[in-house]
Amino acid sequence: MPRIREGFKGERAVILPTFLIEELKQDILGRELYITDIGYYPQASFHYRKRSSEEVGEFVLIYCVEGEGWFELDNRRHTVTANQFFILPEHQAHTYGSKAENPWTIYWMHFNGIKAAFFSSGFDRPCNITPQEHSRIKERLGLFEEIYSSISSGYSKNYMLYATTSLFHFLGSMKFIGEYRDCGSMDRNTSKDITQLAIHFMKENLNKKISLADIAREVKLSVSYFSNLFEEKTGSSPLRYLIYLRIQEACHYLDFTNLKINQISPLVGYDDSLYFSRLFNKTMGMSPSEYKARKKG
């Protein structure tokens, strides 16, 4: 089967660094349920993954919303169609992929924790989420985006723990699908606070040399007051958070382009590619080349 490395148009993915996963494993809430990888692949022609039991350290959820795909587990092959999902167990070899003639569009995540087996039980086969009057599919996908948004906001532990609480709800909407459909929708507050505005400014300027004073000026606060406020909300200093966002953006380039390290580093604000590589290694627990070679999705 032909396969591509360039990714898929409109794809998104976030891979958590090793140090943060280890922190979550030690946290009283995080150890119950945590995400290691999350993403979205639209019309993913030639998407294909094969992992040995040694390579499968987490549960893998695939939620197909359009098109078709398949997976193999325990020497059995299953066809997956639109509005179906499945969860592959940890430590079991598996293979899955998209059908070339009608490629799937999938939301996917890798997760683990004490409660992971509970939420995954019985889903090692294609399971239907058939659209109905009260199916609340749009809300479930909104919940996935809530999780993705939280994780892609940077490597703040508080955001990760918020993603965990949302993950309980997301998986619960599948585990208890009848009860989920019976419950009413909920309002969401989309207003942005100072911290969110600062993070937005950082994301818009990842390739530029911006200082702490620049960020504080953008949100119209003094440097000291802004720094204290930001760290209280995120658990990280603004400049440390900026580093996390830049490394996260670099991961995207490594995942979905063929750019070299010395081409990526200036795109995320670092003229010195050696310094960038050291910073990447310190943050992600592996070199950029090791990260690029890792199987994802």
N, C-alpha and C positions, 0 to 999 in steps of 0.2 A: 504493500500500500504506500503510495507517495505521501510524504509528510513535509510540512513547512516549518521553518523556525522563526519566521518574521512576525508571527502573531496574526491577529484578525482585526480588521478595521473596526474601530470603536471598542476594542477590548480594554479591560481594566483589571488590575491585580495589585494586591498588597501582600507582602511576605513579612511577617514579624521577625525581628532580630532575635538571636538565641538568648541574649541576656534578659530580654523582656519576657520571653516565654518562661525562663527559669524563675523570674520574679513572680509571675502569675501562678506557677506551680506551688509556690510557697505561701501564697495569699489565701486567707480563709475562704474568700469567695471565688477567686480566680481558679483555685485548684479544682473546684466543682465542675467548671466548664470554661474552656478557653479556646480561642481561635488561633491557628498558626498561619494560615493562608486563606485568602478570600479573593474572589474575582467574578468577572462577567465576560463571556465570550459570545458575541453575536455572529450568527451564521458561520460557525467555525468549521469550514471545509478542511478536511484532512486532520482534524484534531485527533490525537492518538496518544495514549499513555499506557505504558506497561511497567509494572513494579513487582519486584520480588518481595517475599514476606519480610526480608530484612530492611527493605526500603519503605515499608508502610508503617510509619510511627504514629499515625493518627487515623481517625475516621474520616472518610471522604464523602461529602454530600454533593450530588449532582441534581439540579432541578432544571428540567428541560421545559421551556415555555413555547418553543417553536421547533419545527423540523423533527429529525429522527437521529437516533444513535444506538449504541449497543454497549453491553459490558459482559465480561466473562469472570466468573467467580466459582471456585470449586468445580472446575471443568464443565460448567454450564454456561451457555450463552443466552443472553436476554436481549430482546429488542426494546428500545425506549422511544416513546413518541411524545408529542406535545402534551403538556399538562400532566407529566409524570415525573417522579423523583425516585432516587434510590440512595442508600447510604452503605458504603463499603466498610467492613470492619477493619480494625487495626490488626497488624501482624498477619494479614492474609494476602497472598499474591493475587493480583488482579490485572485486568486489561480493560480499557474502554476507549471508545472513539465515536466520531461523528460519521454518519452516512454521507458519502460524497454527493449522491444524487439529490439529497434533501437535508443539508447540514443542519445540525441542531444549534439552537441558541440556548445557552445555559447560564444559570447562576450557580456558583460552586464555592465550597469552603472546605477546609481541613480543620478538624477540631478534636479536642480530647478533654480529659478530666474525669473525675470520679463519677459524674452523672452521664458521661457520654454514652456508655453502653446502654443505659436505660432508654435514652431518647432514640437510640439507633435500632433497638431490638425490633425485629420483624420487618425491617425495611431493606433487607439485602435482596430485594426483588423489585421490579417496577411497581410503583404505587401511584394510584390515580389521585389527581386533584382536579376533578372535573368541574368546569365552570357551571355554576348554578346561580339562582337568584340571590342567595345569601353566601356565596362561596368566599367573598372577601379576598380574592386573589390580588387585587390592586393594593390592598392594605398589607398583605403579606410581603409583597415585593417592596412596598414602602418601608417595611420593617427591615428587610434585607439592606436597603439603601441606608437606613439609620445605622445599622451595624457597620457597613462599609464606610460611611461618612465618619463615624467615630474613630475607626481604626486609621483611616487615611488622614485624620487631623494631626497626626504626629504620634510619637511613641510615648505619650503621657500615660502613666499607669492608671490614672483616674478614667481617662477615655477608654482604656482597655477594659476596665471593670464595668463601665457603663455598657460597653459592647457585650460583655458577658451577660448582664441582666437582660439585654435585648435579645441575646441568643437563646436564653431560656424561653422567652416568648415566641420567637421564630420557630424553634423546634417543637415547642408545645402546640403551636398552631397546626403542626403536622401530626404529632402524636395524638392529640385530642381534637381531630379535625371537626367532628360534629359539634363539640362544645364551642370551639372557636367560631364556627359559623352562626351559632345561636347568640353569641354575644354581640353587642352593638359596637359601632365604630367609636373611636376616640378622637378628641381634638388634639391638634399639635400646635405648639407655639413656635413660630418660625422667626421670631424677632432675634436680632443679633446683638450680643453684648460686646463690651469692649474687647474681651479676649478673642472672640470670634472675628471681629474686625481686624485685629492685629494679625491673626493667623491668615486671614484672607490677603492682607497686604504682603505678608511674607511669601505666600504662594505665588503672588503676582510678580514677585521680584527675586525669584530663586537664582537667576543668572546674574544678578547685580550685586555690587558691594554695598550692602546696607548696614548701617550701624544701629545700636540700641537707641540712640537719639533719633534716628530717622523713623523708627517704628513708633516710639513714644510721641513724636511730633504728628504722626499720621492720625493717632487716636486722641490727640490734643490733651495729653497728660504729661506731667513732669517725669523724667526718667526714673527717679527713685520710686515714686508712687505707682507708676505703671509696672515696674519690675516686681514690686511686692504683690500687686494685684494679680499679675499674670502667673507668678509662681504659686500663689495661694490657690488659684483656680486650676492650674494644670499640673502642679507638682514639679515643674521644670522652669529654669530661667528662660527668658525670651531667646537668647542667643543659642542656648543648647537646643531649644525647640526648633530653631531655624536650621540647625545642623541636621536634626532628625528629618525635617521636611526635605532638605536637599538630598540626603541619602536615599530617602524614599523615592524622590524623582529620579535619581540615578538608577535605582532598581528598575524603574519603568523602562528607561532607555536600554538597560542590559537585557530585560525580558523581551522587548518588542522591536529592537533595532539591531543593526550590525555595526553600530558605531564603536570605535576603539576607546579605550580608557582616556587617552589624551584628548579625544574629541568630546567625551561626555563631561569631563571635569569642568571646563569653562561654561558649559550649559547649566551647571548647578552652582556656579559662583566661585570655582576654584581654578586659578590659573596654573597652579603647581599640581600636576597630575600625581606626583609621588606623595605629596601631602594628602591629596584627596584619597589615594589608595590606602594610606595608613589610617585615615579617619574612617573610611568605609569598613576596613577590617576591624577597627576598634568598636564600631557601632553594630555591625551585622555578625561579628564573630567569624567572618570568612573574607577572603580576598574577593575583589570584583570578578575575577575569572572563575573562582570557585562558585560564586553565586550564580553566574551565567550558566554554568554547567549543571546546576541543580535542576531536577525534574519538578515542574510545578503544574498545578491545574489538573 
